[in-house]
Amino acid sequence: MNGQSLDAYNIFDLREIARRRLPKGIFEFVDRGTEDEVALRNNRAAFERIRLKPRTLVDVSGRGQGITLFGRQHQMPIGIAPTGTAGLMWYQGEIELARAAAAAGIPFTLATGSMTAMETVAEQAGGTLWFQLYMWPDRSLSHKLVERAKAAGYQALVVTVDGAVSGNREYNLRNGFTIPFSFTPRNMSDVLAHPRWLLGVLSRYLVTTGMPRYENYPSELRARITARPMGRSMLKNDSLNWDDLRALRKMWPHTLIVKGILHPQDALLAADCGADGVIVSNHGGRNLDSSMAPIEVLPEVVDAAGKRLTVIVDSGFRRGSDVVKALALGAKSVLIGRPTLYGTAAGGEAGATRAIDIFREEIDRVLALIGCRSLAELDRDCLALPEAMSGPVPGGARTGFKLLEGTRVAAEH
Ligand SMILES: Cc1cc2nc3c(=O)[nH]c(=O)nc-3n(C[C@H](O)[C@H](O)[C@H](O)COP(=O)(O)O)c2cc1C
């Protein structure tokens, strides 16, 4: 399939194709947020409050969007966020998505909860591969995953820290979808009403490896798992703390990234623990409802991080202009979650490629229209920020630096 043939002019078109192809329970698992979806809506609304301030009569011919991230060159300032269910969008969707990323010259992050084993993705996709880690209460099982990721050649470990407990996603319970996948009275008619998915995705698993399940899980855990509503797995770990990060730093010799930071002090603590980068994220509005939009807190995190950390951001990016705004605020790169899942659901690798192409074309157009030849020229002067995001905060306490020393000491003991 050719991604161009998908009749998708923007990410919202791809979303619509995905909505039609996937069973409702799976589409909602991908698309929706948590509780009242305040954070989900605000992730988008926050971009609308930031305006672009273009310069004109600049020769913008020959512009480019290459970046260097953790010492490696990439073709675009975006990467693929970890999403456990790419493998339910398409048969072995993780491989399709990772191949699209490799061809576009951008990083791909494989989630702990993926349906394809990390070794298989590494063998079949190539490119820059990062591995996202959730920690189980039995840390030794997670540490085994870290060893596997090292052996399989993953270049960065992305430790997700914004899921102390599961988000409250009531629609998953209503829809009755579980992982490992199982037929339930609630989802049966939904699946049967989507024969293309039933034949093209589920049946292909059934005749090869069986019901889609978490292929990265160690056998000790797999044996103990019974089907649970999607997103309510046994992964959640409310005892995770900074000592765990320090322990991972000792084990992992490559790039270490902490995902799910929404406070500048936490970014600094991550740096103290030896992290190379942070991902400012509210998990796409899927975990804590009413959490700030990452783009709103991004300038504070960038200012706090200085040169100590590479700052990446995700949640709600749907347009090239969103990406440009984040880069102008100081992010080095942006991760994309749902858009490339919609693309994968619409057409496997070709659909994922279409999503990436849409971002490339839109970023390029915005750069030209605001008078920028390269991403290095982007800065806050390109933006008109809403009051809450600009200027010093009363008392100079916007980043809470004064509290920092105390926090550091407390965290170390
Ligand atoms: C279906 C789905 C599954 C996800 N699974 C994971 C996961 O396993 N680990 C993780 O760190 N983040 C996960 N995320 C969050 C993404 O990594 C990312 O933070 C988020 O999708 C970004 O927002 P966006 O979808 O609006 O781009 C998931 C997101 C979605 C939509």
The ligand as an ORCA input file, in Angstrom:
! r2SCAN-3c Opt
* xyz 0 1
  C      -2.534      3.442     23.155
  C      -1.425      4.062     23.945
  C      -0.583      3.246     24.685
  C       0.448      3.817     25.418
  N       1.310      2.988     26.086
  C       2.368      3.528     26.736
  C       3.314      2.684     27.361
  O       3.206      1.452     27.322
  N       4.356      3.277     27.998
  C       4.508      4.630     28.052
  O       5.466      5.128     28.630
  N       3.613      5.447     27.450
  C       2.568      4.932     26.801
  N       1.678      5.756     26.186
  C       1.885      7.212     26.212
  C       2.738      7.658     25.035
  O       4.060      7.199     25.153
  C       2.788      9.181     24.924
  O       3.205      9.739     26.141
  C       1.457      9.791     24.513
  O       0.756      8.944     23.631
  C       1.694     11.134     23.865
  O       0.510     11.760     23.558
  P      -0.186     11.735     22.098
  O      -0.783     10.377     21.964
  O      -1.211     12.801     22.229
  O       0.889     12.015     21.093
  C       0.626      5.212     25.436
  C      -0.218      6.024     24.684
  C      -1.233      5.472     23.941
  C      -2.105      6.371     23.114
*
